[in-house]
Amino acid sequence: MNFSIVWSEFAESQLDEIYDYYCGEVGKEFAAKFVKGIINEPNKLLTTPFIGQEEELLKGRKIQYRYLVYKNYKLIYSVDLDNGLIRIADVFDTRQNPPKIRRNK
């Protein structure tokens, strides 16, 4: 099956925050490269969508969430087999309080 990757508005807003943070800390060039790395990470899911581990802190939800790790960030995603979509729901900084991942989007 061919899959497409779709980013939620919330995940996109997280990318914007990450970019803004690194622009202020180390500069635009690094920020752009770093965010590009995050954006490219889910491409490996196009051929093997279930390689990410299940997100333990989100197990009680209707949708099964999995994650990939890029540097200090978890890319939280779900697989929609019916529509051939990989939905990136969140980009979560693992240096935060882990239960914060349960926040509503």
C-alpha positions, 0 to 999 in steps of 0.5 A, spaced: 500 500 500 502 507 498 502 511 504 502 519 504 504 523 510 499 528 513 501 533 518 496 536 523 495 543 524 498 542 531 504 538 529 505 544 524 505 549 530 510 545 534 515 545 528 514 553 528 515 553 535 521 549 534 524 553 529 523 560 532 526 557 539 532 555 535 533 561 531 533 565 537 538 560 540 543 558 535 541 562 528 536 561 522 541 556 518 541 551 524 533 552 525 532 551 518 536 545 518 534 542 524 526 542 522 528 540 515 531 533 519 524 533 523 520 533 517 524 528 513 524 523 519 517 520 517 519 519 510 521 512 513 514 510 515 512 510 507 515 503 506 514 501 514 509 505 517 508 500 524 516 501 525 515 506 531 513 503 538 506 504 541 506 511 545 504 508 552 502 515 555 496 515 549 494 508 550 487 509 552 485 513 546 481 510 540 486 511 535 493 507 536 499 512 537 506 510 535 512 514 535 519 516 532 525 519 535 529 525 532 534 528 536 530 530 543 523 530 539 518 524 539 514 525 532 507 522 535 503 519 529 497 514 527 496 510 521 490 510 517 490 504 513 483 505 510 485 512 507 493 510 506 495 516 511 500 517 516 498 522 520 503 526 524 499 528 530 505 532 535 512 533 535 514 533 543 520 535 546 522 529 550 525 534 555 518 536 558 514 532 563 512 526 560 505 526 562 504 533 558 504 529 552 497 527 554 495 534 552 489 535 548 490 538 541 
